[in-house]
Amino acid sequence: MSVIEMTRELGKALQEDERYSRYRAAKLANDKDENLQKNIAEFNRTKMELNIEMAKDDKDTDAITRLNSKLNSIYTEVTENPNMVAFEAASSEIDDILSSINYIVTCAANGGDPMTCPDSPPVSECSGSCATCGGCG
């Protein structure tokens, strides 16, 4: 089996993981939440209006204050929505598993034993930037 074929199998296994199932369910719940989608669209429109106002040579500080306050209010509504809270938690779990997969593969690519590579970098030794890293393991 080639590396690409094994990677496809890894992708299949990821999709069978309960964390992936939670992520997909939370994403679907977000997509179906009409109030959440309305708030996200309103947030994006308000952000665009604020950016336009701030780019003007003759800025209207009252408008900027009003738009910024509206933006903060909508942001709070979006981030406190139960579907968004569940999605953020599920998304964090997926990010964590993908980070672990990436770390193990990178460790192996740098000559480490993939069977003993840790699933995350040592907290005190890794800056998180592979560009400046001397290698894993």
Protein Blocks (a to p, Z undefined) as FASTA:
>chain_A
ZZklmmmmmmmmmmmpmklmmmmmmmmmmmmmmklmmmmmmmmmmmmmmmmmmmpmbdcf
klmmmmmmmmmmmmmmmmmpmklmmmmmmmmmmmmmmmmmmmmmmmmmnopafklocfbd
cfklpgoiaklpgbeZZ
